[in-house]
Amino acid sequence: MAWHVDSEVQQALVKLNDALCTFERNTCRRYTLVLIPHAADELCHVSLSGKPISEDSQLKPDEAVAIAIAERGH
């Protein structure tokens, strides 16, 4: 899965997602990671609980953010 057009940024994002996944498993915390590029030629990406959702998912980035905020109770 490509997260970013720049290979160095791509590697950093994969490492970040892996680190969040490990942290979540060890602490029972949950995170929503959303990457929304401003350029229309790049795709948005969402990772829930350390796992990227597929590009075919019906869940949109703004919906993922709304769910995450609602779970916080704010």
Phi, psi and omega per residue, in radians:
M1 nan 2.236 3.107
A2 -1.584 2.174 3.117
W3 -1.702 -0.483 -2.998
H4 -2.641 2.682 -3.123
V5 -1.315 -0.378 3.126
D6 -1.670 2.225 -3.043
S7 -1.131 -0.615 3.114
E8 -1.193 -0.724 3.093
V9 -1.163 -0.695 3.092
Q10 -0.980 -0.854 -3.139
Q11 -1.083 -0.703 3.127
A12 -1.133 -0.706 3.131
L13 -1.177 -0.673 3.081
V14 -1.105 -0.761 3.108
K15 -1.103 -0.718 3.106
L16 -1.069 -0.811 -3.140
N17 -1.095 -0.734 3.105
D18 -1.090 -0.755 3.138
A19 -1.131 -0.727 3.101
L20 -1.101 -0.717 3.140
C21 -1.080 -0.807 3.121
T22 -1.093 -0.786 3.121
F23 -1.054 -0.750 3.137
E24 -1.081 -0.757 3.130
R25 -1.095 -0.677 -3.077
N26 -1.364 -0.405 -3.031
T27 -2.060 -0.143 -3.068
C28 1.112 0.350 3.020
R29 -1.537 2.840 3.120
R30 -2.279 2.561 3.137
Y31 -2.382 2.689 2.987
T32 -2.080 2.096 3.123
L33 -1.865 2.133 -3.096
V34 -2.188 2.222 3.065
L35 -2.010 1.989 -3.124
I36 -2.099 1.731 3.108
P37 -1.235 2.574 3.116
H38 -1.446 -0.297 3.121
A39 -1.468 2.320 -3.085
A40 -1.222 -0.260 -3.131
D41 -1.506 0.057 3.084
E42 -2.030 2.645 -3.120
L43 -1.602 2.654 2.989
C44 -1.377 2.598 3.108
H45 -2.332 2.471 -3.139
V46 -2.290 2.364 3.055
S47 -2.160 2.201 3.128
L48 -1.995 2.227 3.125
S49 0.897 0.730 3.061
G50 1.397 0.103 -3.130
K51 -2.190 2.132 3.110
P52 -1.108 2.389 3.039
I53 -1.504 2.659 -3.063
S54 -1.239 2.739 3.107
E55 -1.158 -0.329 3.132
D56 -1.474 -0.098 -3.095
S57 -1.090 2.571 3.087
Q58 -1.400 -0.239 -3.138
L59 -1.312 2.136 3.137
K60 -1.595 2.703 -3.131
P61 -0.942 -0.727 -3.131
D62 -1.162 -0.549 3.077
E63 -1.214 -0.693 3.106
A64 -1.092 -0.731 3.103
V65 -1.127 -0.762 3.133
A66 -1.072 -0.718 3.119
I67 -1.117 -0.795 -3.129
A68 -1.074 -0.745 3.141
I69 -1.184 -0.701 3.122
A70 -1.101 -0.675 3.124
E71 -1.166 -0.447 3.080
R72 -1.257 -0.368 -3.121
G73 1.486 0.356 -3.126
H74 -1.860 nan nan
